[in-house]
């Protein structure tokens, strides 16, 4: 009689811990996917970054760069 009650209690205990492990795994996978998506999403370029890149490539002269820089600040 004691043996039957003990086994029944163990069965529910295993279900509980299995559910906990599944939930923990699900949370970990979701966090990893969110981190991956955040790392892959490009950051928007600021106007100053665009201006510096254009000047570095030679698209604009120093005078144009200084005038546009003054306009941005």
N, C-alpha and C positions, 0 to 999 in steps of 0.2 A: 504494500500500500504506500509506504513512504517513497519507494522507488518511482512509482508512477507520478506522484506529485512533483518529485524532484526533476524528472525528465521534462515534464510539461513546462515547468518554470525555466528550464534551460533553453527550451525551444523559443520561447518568447524573448529571452535574453539575446539569443543569436540574431533574431529578426531585428531587434532594437539596434544592436551594434552594426549589423549590416547596413541598415538604413543610415546610421550616422556616417559610416565610411563612404557610402554613395553620395551623401550630401557634401561631405568634405571634398571628395574628388570632383564633384560638379563645380564647387566654388573655386577650386584651384584651376581647373580648365578654363572657366570663365575669366578669371583674372589674367591668366596667361594670354588668352585671346585678346582681351582689352589692351594689355600692354603691347602686344604685337601690332594691333591696329594703330595705337597712338604713336608708335615708333615709325610706322610706315607712312602716316599721313604727313604730307609736306607742310611746313610752316609758311604762312604767307610772307612774302617779301615786303619790307617797308619801302617807302618812296626813297628814303636816303640810300638804302642798299641798291636799289635800281640805279640811282644816280651815280653812285660810286662805281658800279659795274660798267655803266656806259662810259664813264670817264676813263676807267682802266682799259677798256677795249679801244679807246680812241674815237668813239662816236661823237664826243663833244670836246670842245676846247676847254682850257683851264678857265678862261673868262666865263664861258657858258656854265661850267660847273660851279664856279663861285656865285654867279648870279642865281642859279637855280637852288643852290644850297641856302643862300640867304632867303629866298622865297619860302623854302620849306621850314626854316626855323623862326 
